Amino acid sequence: MLQERLIRKYSNRRLYDTVGSRHVTLDDLRQLIVAGQKIKVIDDKSGEDLTRSVLLQIIAEQEQFGSPVLGVGLLEMIIRFYGGPMQALLSRYLEQAFTTMLQQQEAVHVEMAKAMQTPFAPLTDLARKNVEMWNQMQAATRDAFSGRNSGSSKTAKPDDPKTQNNPGKGK
């Protein structure tokens, strides 16, 4: 696993990459993250962790000057969750949804590479995996909104003696 890349933020608001030994911009940090690098931003004087704040700045910059991902309606809905009882649930749900989407994207890339070698065979497997992952995500979401743990929704095992008919009785 990649180690976090330490970025120091100075009082003049400049960011310094301790690994690259150079000053960096928010766009430089964005490019590091896109490349899969983890970063940790700390205030040079206080040692305070500023990572979350800097990541939000990167997102705000992308939303303002790049191609927006977060529409006004979505932003309003997110704001409504702050301070409410469902705030933690939203955070977990969004993280799970993005993780699943990234896994799907990676699976598509792998399957497309296979498809170039042997057409159609990988697509069947990919479709099956997509349906399985979708069903798992729906079940997790359903359980989260109903307040159940995903482990408590299991049904009785078929070999459980309590759920089987006694073959010696009633015949």
TIRO-2110 file (N, C-alpha, C; in Angstrom, 1 decimal):
// TIRO-2110
0.8, -1.2, 0.0, N, 1, A
0.0, 0.0, 0.0, CA, 1, A
0.9, 1.2, 0.0, C, 1, A
0.5, 2.2, -0.7, N, 2, A
1.2, 3.5, -0.8, CA, 2, A
1.2, 4.2, 0.5, C, 2, A
2.4, 4.8, 0.9, N, 3, A
2.5, 5.6, 2.1, CA, 3, A
2.0, 7.0, 1.7, C, 3, A
1.4, 7.7, 2.7, N, 4, A
0.9, 9.0, 2.5, CA, 4, A
2.1, 10.0, 2.2, C, 4, A
1.8, 10.8, 1.2, N, 5, A
2.8, 11.8, 0.8, CA, 5, A
2.6, 13.1, 1.7, C, 5, A
3.6, 13.5, 2.4, N, 6, A
3.5, 14.6, 3.3, CA, 6, A
3.6, 15.9, 2.6, C, 6, A
2.6, 16.8, 2.8, N, 7, A
2.6, 18.1, 2.2, CA, 7, A
2.5, 19.1, 3.4, C, 7, A
3.4, 20.1, 3.4, N, 8, A
3.3, 21.1, 4.5, CA, 8, A
2.7, 22.4, 3.9, C, 8, A
1.8, 23.0, 4.7, N, 9, A
1.2, 24.2, 4.3, CA, 9, A
1.8, 25.3, 5.2, C, 9, A
2.4, 26.3, 4.6, N, 10, A
3.0, 27.4, 5.3, CA, 10, A
2.1, 28.5, 5.6, C, 10, A
2.5, 29.4, 6.5, N, 11, A
1.6, 30.5, 6.9, CA, 11, A
1.3, 31.4, 5.7, C, 11, A
2.1, 31.4, 4.7, N, 12, A
1.9, 32.2, 3.4, CA, 12, A
1.0, 31.5, 2.5, C, 12, A
0.4, 30.4, 2.9, N, 13, A
-0.6, 29.6, 2.2, CA, 13, A
0.1, 28.7, 1.1, C, 13, A
1.4, 28.7, 1.0, N, 14, A
2.0, 27.9, 0.0, CA, 14, A
2.1, 26.4, 0.5, C, 14, A
2.0, 25.5, -0.4, N, 15, A
2.1, 24.1, -0.1, CA, 15, A
3.4, 23.6, -0.6, C, 15, A
4.0, 22.7, 0.3, N, 16, A
5.4, 22.2, 0.0, CA, 16, A
5.3, 20.7, 0.1, C, 16, A
5.7, 20.0, -1.0, N, 17, A
5.8, 18.6, -1.1, CA, 17, A
7.1, 18.1, -0.6, C, 17, A
7.1, 17.4, 0.6, N, 18, A
8.4, 17.0, 1.2, CA, 18, A
9.1, 15.9, 0.5, C, 18, A
8.3, 15.1, -0.3, N, 19, A
8.9, 14.0, -1.0, CA, 19, A
9.6, 14.6, -2.3, C, 19, A
8.9, 15.5, -3.0, N, 20, A
9.4, 16.1, -4.2, CA, 20, A
10.3, 17.3, -4.0, C, 20, A
10.4, 17.7, -2.7, N, 21, A
11.2, 18.9, -2.3, CA, 21, A
10.9, 20.1, -3.2, C, 21, A
9.6, 20.4, -3.4, N, 22, A
9.2, 21.5, -4.2, CA, 22, A
7.9, 22.1, -3.7, C, 22, A
7.6, 23.3, -4.1, N, 23, A
6.3, 23.9, -3.8, CA, 23, A
5.3, 23.4, -4.9, C, 23, A
4.1, 23.1, -4.4, N, 24, A
3.0, 22.6, -5.3, CA, 24, A
1.8, 23.4, -5.3, C, 24, A
0.9, 23.2, -6.3, N, 25, A
-0.4, 23.9, -6.3, CA, 25, A
-1.5, 22.9, -6.0, C, 25, A
-2.7, 23.3, -5.9, N, 26, A
-3.8, 22.4, -5.7, CA, 26, A
-3.9, 21.5, -6.9, C, 26, A
-3.7, 22.0, -8.1, N, 27, A
-3.8, 21.1, -9.3, CA, 27, A
-2.7, 20.0, -9.2, C, 27, A
-1.5, 20.4, -8.7, N, 28, A
-0.5, 19.4, -8.6, CA, 28, A
-0.9, 18.3, -7.6, C, 28, A
-1.6, 18.7, -6.5, N, 29, A
-2.1, 17.7, -5.6, CA, 29, A
-3.2, 16.8, -6.2, C, 29, A
-4.1, 17.5, -7.0, N, 30, A
-5.1, 16.8, -7.7, CA, 30, A
-4.5, 15.7, -8.6, C, 30, A
-3.5, 16.0, -9.3, N, 31, A
-2.9, 15.1, -10.2, CA, 31, A
-2.2, 13.9, -9.4, C, 31, A
-1.6, 14.2, -8.3, N, 32, A
-1.1, 13.1, -7.5, CA, 32, A
-2.2, 12.2, -7.0, C, 32, A
-3.3, 12.7, -6.6, N, 33, A
-4.4, 11.9, -6.1, CA, 33, A
-5.0, 11.1, -7.3, C, 33, A
-5.2, 11.7, -8.4, N, 34, A
-5.7, 11.0, -9.6, CA, 34, A
-4.8, 9.8, -10.0, C, 34, A
-3.5, 10.0, -9.8, N, 35, A
-2.5, 8.9, -10.0, CA, 35, A
-2.5, 7.8, -9.0, C, 35, A
-3.3, 8.0, -7.9, N, 36, A
-3.4, 7.0, -6.9, CA, 36, A
-2.6, 7.3, -5.6, C, 36, A
-1.9, 8.4, -5.6, N, 37, A
-1.1, 8.8, -4.4, CA, 37, A
-2.0, 9.3, -3.3, C, 37, A
-1.7, 8.9, -2.0, N, 38, A
-2.4, 9.4, -0.9, CA, 38, A
-1.6, 10.6, -0.3, C, 38, A
-2.3, 11.6, 0.1, N, 39, A
-1.6, 12.8, 0.6, CA, 39, A
-2.0, 13.1, 2.0, C, 39, A
-1.2, 13.7, 2.8, N, 40, A
-1.5, 14.2, 4.1, CA, 40, A
-1.0, 15.6, 4.2, C, 40, A
-1.8, 16.6, 4.4, N, 41, A
-1.4, 18.0, 4.5, CA, 41, A
-1.5, 18.5, 5.9, C, 41, A
-0.3, 19.0, 6.4, N, 42, A
-0.3, 19.5, 7.8, CA, 42, A
0.2, 20.9, 7.8, C, 42, A
-0.3, 21.7, 8.8, N, 43, A
0.1, 23.0, 9.0, CA, 43, A
1.5, 23.0, 9.5, C, 43, A
2.4, 23.8, 8.9, N, 44, A
3.8, 23.7, 9.3, CA, 44, A
4.1, 24.2, 10.7, C, 44, A
3.3, 25.2, 11.2, N, 45, A
3.6, 25.7, 12.6, CA, 45, A
2.9, 24.8, 13.6, C, 45, A
1.6, 24.6, 13.5, N, 46, A
0.8, 23.9, 14.5, CA, 46, A
0.9, 22.4, 14.4, C, 46, A
1.1, 21.8, 13.2, N, 47, A
1.1, 20.4, 13.0, CA, 47, A
-0.3, 19.9, 12.8, C, 47, A
-1.3, 20.8, 12.7, N, 48, A
-2.7, 20.4, 12.5, CA, 48, A
-2.9, 19.8, 11.2, C, 48, A
-3.7, 18.7, 11.1, N, 49, A
-4.0, 18.0, 9.9, CA, 49, A
-5.0, 18.8, 9.1, C, 49, A
-4.6, 19.3, 7.9, N, 50, A
-5.4, 20.1, 7.0, CA, 50, A
-5.9, 19.4, 5.8, C, 50, A
-5.7, 18.0, 5.8, N, 51, A
-5.9, 17.2, 4.6, CA, 51, A
-7.4, 17.4, 4.1, C, 51, A
-8.3, 17.3, 5.0, N, 52, A
-9.7, 17.4, 4.6, CA, 52, A
-10.0, 18.7, 4.0, C, 52, A
-9.6, 19.8, 4.6, N, 53, A
-9.8, 21.1, 4.1, CA, 53, A
-9.2, 21.3, 2.7, C, 53, A
-8.0, 20.8, 2.5, N, 54, A
-7.4, 21.0, 1.2, CA, 54, A
-8.1, 20.1, 0.1, C, 54, A
-8.5, 18.9, 0.5, N, 55, A
-9.3, 18.1, -0.5, CA, 55, A
-10.6, 18.8, -0.9, C, 55, A
-11.2, 19.4, 0.1, N, 56, A
-12.5, 20.2, -0.2, CA, 56, A
-12.2, 21.4, -1.2, C, 56, A
-11.0, 22.0, -1.0, N, 57, A
-10.6, 23.1, -1.9, CA, 57, A
-10.4, 22.6, -3.3, C, 57, A
-9.8, 21.4, -3.4, N, 58, A
-9.6, 20.8, -4.7, CA, 58, A
-10.9, 20.5, -5.4, C, 58, A
-11.8, 20.0, -4.6, N, 59, A
-13.2, 19.7, -5.2, CA, 59, A
-13.9, 20.9, -5.6, C, 59, A
-13.8, 22.0, -4.7, N, 60, A
-14.5, 23.2, -5.1, CA, 60, A
-13.9, 23.8, -6.3, C, 60, A
-12.6, 23.8, -6.5, N, 61, A
-11.9, 24.3, -7.7, CA, 61, A
-12.4, 23.5, -8.9, C, 61, A
-12.5, 22.2, -8.8, N, 62, A
-12.9, 21.4, -9.9, CA, 62, A
-14.3, 21.7, -10.3, C, 62, A
-15.2, 21.9, -9.3, N, 63, A
-16.6, 22.2, -9.5, CA, 63, A
-16.8, 23.5, -10.2, C, 63, A
-15.9, 24.5, -9.8, N, 64, A
-16.1, 25.9, -10.3, CA, 64, A
-15.5, 26.0, -11.7, C, 64, A
-14.3, 25.5, -11.9, N, 65, A
-13.6, 25.7, -13.1, CA, 65, A
-13.6, 24.5, -14.1, C, 65, A
-13.8, 23.3, -13.6, N, 66, A
-13.8, 22.1, -14.4, CA, 66, A
-15.2, 21.7, -14.8, C, 66, A
-15.3, 20.4, -15.0, N, 67, A
-16.6, 19.9, -15.4, CA, 67, A
-17.3, 19.4, -14.1, C, 67, A
-18.4, 20.1, -13.7, N, 68, A
-19.0, 19.8, -12.4, CA, 68, A
-19.5, 18.4, -12.3, C, 68, A
-19.4, 17.8, -11.1, N, 69, A
-19.9, 16.5, -10.8, CA, 69, A
-21.2, 16.6, -9.9, C, 69, A
-21.1, 17.6, -9.1, N, 70, A
-22.1, 17.8, -8.1, CA, 70, A
-23.1, 18.9, -8.5, C, 70, A
-24.3, 18.5, -8.9, N, 71, A
-25.3, 19.5, -9.3, CA, 71, A
-25.9, 20.2, -8.1, C, 71, A
-26.6, 21.3, -8.4, N, 72, A
-27.2, 22.2, -7.3, CA, 72, A
-28.1, 21.3, -6.5, C, 72, A
-28.9, 20.5, -7.1, N, 73, A
-29.9, 19.7, -6.3, CA, 73, A
-29.2, 18.7, -5.4, C, 73, A
-28.1, 18.1, -5.9, N, 74, A
-27.4, 17.2, -5.1, CA, 74, A
-26.7, 17.9, -3.9, C, 74, A
-26.1, 19.0, -4.2, N, 75, A
-25.5, 19.8, -3.1, CA, 75, A
-26.5, 20.2, -2.0, C, 75, A
-27.7, 20.6, -2.5, N, 76, A
-28.7, 21.0, -1.5, CA, 76, A
-29.1, 19.8, -0.6, C, 76, A
-29.2, 18.6, -1.3, N, 77, A
-29.6, 17.4, -0.5, CA, 77, A
-28.5, 17.1, 0.5, C, 77, A
-27.2, 17.2, 0.1, N, 78, A
-26.1, 16.9, 1.0, CA, 78, A
-26.2, 17.9, 2.2, C, 78, A
-26.4, 19.1, 2.0, N, 79, A
-26.5, 20.1, 3.0, CA, 79, A
-27.6, 19.8, 4.0, C, 79, A
-28.7, 19.3, 3.5, N, 80, A
-29.8, 19.0, 4.4, CA, 80, A
-29.5, 17.8, 5.4, C, 80, A
-28.5, 17.0, 5.0, N, 81, A
-28.1, 15.9, 5.9, CA, 81, A
-27.3, 16.3, 7.0, C, 81, A
-26.6, 17.5, 6.9, N, 82, A
-25.7, 17.9, 8.0, CA, 82, A
-26.4, 18.1, 9.3, C, 82, A
-25.9, 17.6, 10.4, N, 83, A
-26.5, 17.8, 11.7, CA, 83, A
-27.7, 16.9, 11.9, C, 83, A
-28.2, 16.2, 10.9, N, 84, A
-29.3, 15.3, 11.1, CA, 84, A
-28.9, 13.9, 11.5, C, 84, A
-29.8, 13.0, 11.9, N, 85, A
-29.5, 11.7, 12.4, CA, 85, A
-29.0, 10.8, 11.3, C, 85, A
-29.2, 11.1, 10.1, N, 86, A
-28.8, 10.3, 8.9, CA, 86, A
-27.4, 10.7, 8.3, C, 86, A
-26.7, 11.7, 9.0, N, 87, A
-25.5, 12.2, 8.4, CA, 87, A
-24.4, 11.1, 8.3, C, 87, A
-24.2, 10.3, 9.3, N, 88, A
-23.3, 9.2, 9.3, CA, 88, A
-23.6, 8.2, 8.2, C, 88, A
-24.9, 7.9, 8.1, N, 89, A
-25.4, 6.9, 7.1, CA, 89, A
-25.1, 7.4, 5.7, C, 89, A
-25.3, 8.7, 5.5, N, 90, A
-25.0, 9.2, 4.1, CA, 90, A
-23.5, 9.1, 3.8, C, 90, A
-22.7, 9.4, 4.8, N, 91, A
-21.2, 9.3, 4.6, CA, 91, A
-20.8, 7.9, 4.2, C, 91, A
-21.3, 6.9, 5.0, N, 92, A
-21.0, 5.5, 4.7, CA, 92, A
-21.6, 5.1, 3.3, C, 92, A
-22.8, 5.5, 3.0, N, 93, A
-23.4, 5.1, 1.8, CA, 93, A
-22.6, 5.7, 0.6, C, 93, A
-22.3, 6.9, 0.7, N, 94, A
-21.5, 7.5, -0.5, CA, 94, A
-20.2, 6.9, -0.6, C, 94, A
-19.5, 6.6, 0.5, N, 95, A
-18.2, 5.9, 0.4, CA, 95, A
-18.3, 4.5, -0.3, C, 95, A
-19.4, 3.8, 0.2, N, 96, A
-19.6, 2.5, -0.4, CA, 96, A
-20.0, 2.6, -1.9, C, 96, A
-20.8, 3.5, -2.2, N, 97, A
-21.2, 3.7, -3.6, CA, 97, A
-20.0, 4.0, -4.5, C, 97, A
-19.2, 4.9, -4.1, N, 98, A
-18.0, 5.3, -4.9, CA, 98, A
-17.0, 4.1, -5.0, C, 98, A
-16.8, 3.4, -3.9, N, 99, A
-15.9, 2.3, -3.9, CA, 99, A
-16.5, 1.2, -4.9, C, 99, A
-17.8, 0.9, -4.8, N, 100, A
-18.3, 0.0, -5.8, CA, 100, A
-18.2, 0.5, -7.2, C, 100, A
-18.5, 1.7, -7.4, N, 101, A
-18.3, 2.3, -8.8, CA, 101, A
-16.9, 2.2, -9.3, C, 101, A
-15.9, 2.5, -8.5, N, 102, A
-14.5, 2.3, -8.9, CA, 102, A
-14.2, 0.9, -9.1, C, 102, A
-14.7, 0.0, -8.3, N, 103, A
-14.4, -1.5, -8.6, CA, 103, A
-15.1, -1.9, -9.9, C, 103, A
-16.3, -1.4, -10.2, N, 104, A
-16.9, -1.7, -11.4, CA, 104, A
-16.1, -1.2, -12.6, C, 104, A
-15.6, 0.0, -12.5, N, 105, A
-14.8, 0.7, -13.5, CA, 105, A
-13.6, -0.2, -13.8, C, 105, A
-12.9, -0.6, -12.7, N, 106, A
-11.7, -1.4, -12.9, CA, 106, A
-12.1, -2.7, -13.6, C, 106, A
-13.2, -3.4, -13.1, N, 107, A
-13.6, -4.6, -13.7, CA, 107, A
-13.9, -4.4, -15.2, C, 107, A
-14.5, -3.3, -15.6, N, 108, A
-14.8, -3.1, -17.0, CA, 108, A
-13.5, -3.0, -17.8, C, 108, A
-12.5, -2.3, -17.2, N, 109, A
-11.2, -2.1, -17.9, CA, 109, A
-10.6, -3.5, -18.1, C, 109, A
-10.6, -4.3, -17.1, N, 110, A
-10.0, -5.7, -17.2, CA, 110, A
-10.7, -6.5, -18.2, C, 110, A
-12.1, -6.5, -18.1, N, 111, A
-12.9, -7.3, -19.0, CA, 111, A
-12.7, -6.8, -20.5, C, 111, A
-12.6, -5.5, -20.7, N, 112, A
-12.4, -5.0, -22.0, CA, 112, A
-11.1, -5.5, -22.6, C, 112, A
-10.1, -5.5, -21.8, N, 113, A
-8.8, -6.0, -22.2, CA, 113, A
-8.9, -7.5, -22.6, C, 113, A
-9.6, -8.3, -21.8, N, 114, A
-9.9, -9.7, -22.2, CA, 114, A
-10.7, -9.8, -23.4, C, 114, A
-11.7, -8.9, -23.6, N, 115, A
-12.6, -9.0, -24.8, CA, 115, A
-11.8, -8.8, -26.0, C, 115, A
-10.7, -8.0, -26.0, N, 116, A
-9.9, -7.8, -27.2, CA, 116, A
-9.2, -9.1, -27.6, C, 116, A
-9.0, -10.0, -26.6, N, 117, A
-8.3, -11.2, -26.9, CA, 117, A
-9.4, -12.3, -27.3, C, 117, A
-10.4, -12.4, -26.5, N, 118, A
-11.5, -13.4, -26.7, CA, 118, A
-12.8, -12.8, -26.6, C, 118, A
-13.4, -12.3, -27.7, N, 119, A
-14.6, -11.6, -27.6, CA, 119, A
-15.8, -12.4, -27.0, C, 119, A
-16.7, -11.7, -26.3, N, 120, A
-18.0, -12.2, -25.8, CA, 120, A
-17.8, -13.0, -24.5, C, 120, A
-16.8, -13.9, -24.4, N, 121, A
-16.7, -14.7, -23.2, CA, 121, A
-16.7, -13.9, -21.9, C, 121, A
-15.8, -12.9, -21.8, N, 122, A
-15.8, -12.1, -20.5, CA, 122, A
-17.0, -11.3, -20.2, C, 122, A
-17.8, -10.9, -21.2, N, 123, A
-19.0, -10.1, -21.0, CA, 123, A
-20.0, -10.8, -20.2, C, 123, A
-20.2, -12.1, -20.4, N, 124, A
-21.1, -12.9, -19.6, CA, 124, A
-20.7, -12.9, -18.1, C, 124, A
-19.4, -13.1, -17.8, N, 125, A
-19.0, -13.1, -16.5, CA, 125, A
-19.1, -11.7, -15.9, C, 125, A
-18.8, -10.7, -16.6, N, 126, A
-19.0, -9.3, -16.1, CA, 126, A
-20.4, -9.0, -15.8, C, 126, A
-21.3, -9.4, -16.6, N, 127, A
-22.7, -9.2, -16.3, CA, 127, A
-23.2, -9.9, -15.0, C, 127, A
-22.7, -11.1, -14.9, N, 128, A
-23.0, -11.8, -13.6, CA, 128, A
-22.5, -11.1, -12.4, C, 128, A
-21.2, -10.7, -12.5, N, 129, A
-20.6, -10.0, -11.4, CA, 129, A
-21.3, -8.6, -11.1, C, 129, A
-21.7, -7.9, -12.1, N, 130, A
-22.5, -6.7, -11.9, CA, 130, A
-23.8, -6.9, -11.2, C, 130, A
-24.5, -7.9, -11.5, N, 131, A
-25.8, -8.2, -10.9, CA, 131, A
-25.5, -8.6, -9.4, C, 131, A
-24.5, -9.4, -9.2, N, 132, A
-24.2, -9.8, -7.8, CA, 132, A
-23.8, -8.6, -6.9, C, 132, A
-23.0, -7.7, -7.5, N, 133, A
-22.6, -6.5, -6.7, CA, 133, A
-23.8, -5.6, -6.5, C, 133, A
-24.6, -5.4, -7.5, N, 134, A
-25.8, -4.6, -7.4, CA, 134, A
-26.7, -5.1, -6.3, C, 134, A
-26.9, -6.5, -6.3, N, 135, A
-27.8, -7.1, -5.2, CA, 135, A
-27.2, -6.9, -3.8, C, 135, A
-25.9, -7.0, -3.7, N, 136, A
-25.2, -6.8, -2.4, CA, 136, A
-25.4, -5.4, -1.9, C, 136, A
-25.2, -4.4, -2.9, N, 137, A
-25.3, -3.0, -2.5, CA, 137, A
-26.8, -2.7, -2.1, C, 137, A
-27.7, -3.2, -2.8, N, 138, A
-29.1, -3.0, -2.5, CA, 138, A
-29.5, -3.5, -1.1, C, 138, A
-29.0, -4.8, -0.8, N, 139, A
-29.2, -5.4, 0.5, CA, 139, A
-28.6, -4.6, 1.6, C, 139, A
-27.4, -4.1, 1.4, N, 140, A
-26.7, -3.3, 2.4, CA, 140, A
-27.4, -2.0, 2.6, C, 140, A
-27.9, -1.4, 1.6, N, 141, A
-28.6, -0.1, 1.7, CA, 141, A
-30.0, -0.3, 2.4, C, 141, A
-30.7, -1.4, 2.0, N, 142, A
-31.9, -1.7, 2.7, CA, 142, A
-31.7, -2.0, 4.1, C, 142, A
-30.7, -2.8, 4.5, N, 143, A
-30.4, -3.1, 5.9, CA, 143, A
-30.0, -1.8, 6.7, C, 143, A
-29.3, -0.9, 6.0, N, 144, A
-28.8, 0.3, 6.7, CA, 144, A
-30.0, 1.2, 7.0, C, 144, A
-30.9, 1.3, 6.0, N, 145, A
-32.1, 2.2, 6.2, CA, 145, A
-33.1, 1.6, 7.2, C, 145, A
-33.1, 0.3, 7.3, N, 146, A
-34.1, -0.4, 8.2, CA, 146, A
-33.4, -0.6, 9.6, C, 146, A
-32.1, -0.3, 9.8, N, 147, A
-31.5, -0.4, 11.1, CA, 147, A
-31.0, -1.7, 11.4, C, 147, A
-31.0, -2.6, 10.5, N, 148, A
-30.5, -4.0, 10.7, CA, 148, A
-29.0, -4.1, 10.3, C, 148, A
-28.3, -5.0, 11.0, N, 149, A
-26.9, -5.3, 10.5, CA, 149, A
-27.1, -6.3, 9.4, C, 149, A
-26.1, -6.2, 8.5, N, 150, A
-26.2, -7.1, 7.3, CA, 150, A
-26.1, -8.6, 7.7, C, 150, A
-25.5, -8.9, 8.9, N, 151, A
-25.4, -10.3, 9.4, CA, 151, A
-26.6, -10.8, 10.0, C, 151, A
-27.6, -9.9, 10.4, N, 152, A
-28.8, -10.4, 11.1, CA, 152, A
-29.9, -10.7, 10.1, C, 152, A
-29.7, -10.5, 8.8, N, 153, A
-30.7, -10.7, 7.9, CA, 153, A
-30.6, -12.1, 7.2, C, 153, A
-29.7, -12.9, 7.8, N, 154, A
-29.5, -14.3, 7.2, CA, 154, A
-30.7, -15.2, 7.6, C, 154, A
-31.0, -16.1, 6.7, N, 155, A
-32.1, -17.0, 7.0, CA, 155, A
-31.5, -18.2, 7.6, C, 155, A
-32.4, -19.1, 8.1, N, 156, A
-32.0, -20.3, 8.8, CA, 156, A
-31.3, -21.2, 7.8, C, 156, A
-30.4, -22.0, 8.3, N, 157, A
-29.6, -22.9, 7.4, CA, 157, A
-30.5, -24.1, 7.1, C, 157, A
-30.4, -24.6, 5.9, N, 158, A
-31.2, -25.8, 5.5, CA, 158, A
-30.9, -27.0, 6.4, C, 158, A
-29.7, -27.1, 6.9, N, 159, A
-29.3, -28.3, 7.7, CA, 159, A
-29.6, -28.1, 9.2, C, 159, A
-30.3, -27.0, 9.6, N, 160, A
-30.6, -26.7, 10.9, CA, 160, A
-31.8, -27.6, 11.3, C, 160, A
-31.7, -28.4, 12.4, N, 161, A
-32.7, -29.4, 12.7, CA, 161, A
-34.0, -28.7, 13.1, C, 161, A
-34.0, -27.4, 13.5, N, 162, A
-35.2, -26.7, 13.9, CA, 162, A
-36.1, -26.4, 12.7, C, 162, A
-35.4, -26.3, 11.5, N, 163, A
-36.2, -25.9, 10.3, CA, 163, A
-36.5, -27.1, 9.4, C, 163, A
-36.1, -28.3, 9.8, N, 164, A
-36.4, -29.5, 9.0, CA, 164, A
-37.6, -30.2, 9.6, C, 164, A
-38.3, -30.8, 8.7, N, 165, A
-39.5, -31.7, 9.1, CA, 165, A
-38.9, -33.0, 9.7, C, 165, A
-39.5, -33.5, 10.7, N, 166, A
-39.0, -34.8, 11.3, CA, 166, A
-39.6, -35.9, 10.4, C, 166, A
-38.8, -36.6, 9.6, N, 167, A
-39.3, -37.6, 8.7, CA, 167, A
-40.0, -38.8, 9.4, C, 167, A
-39.7, -39.0, 10.7, N, 168, A
-40.4, -40.2, 11.4, CA, 168, A
-41.7, -39.9, 11.9, C, 168, A
-42.1, -38.6, 12.0, N, 169, A
-43.4, -38.3, 12.6, CA, 169, A
-44.4, -37.9, 11.5, C, 169, A
-45.7, -38.2, 11.7, N, 170, A
-46.8, -37.8, 10.8, CA, 170, A
-46.9, -38.6, 9.6, C, 170, A
-46.2, -39.7, 9.5, N, 171, A
-46.4, -40.6, 8.3, CA, 171, A
-46.6, -42.0, 8.7, C, 171, A
END
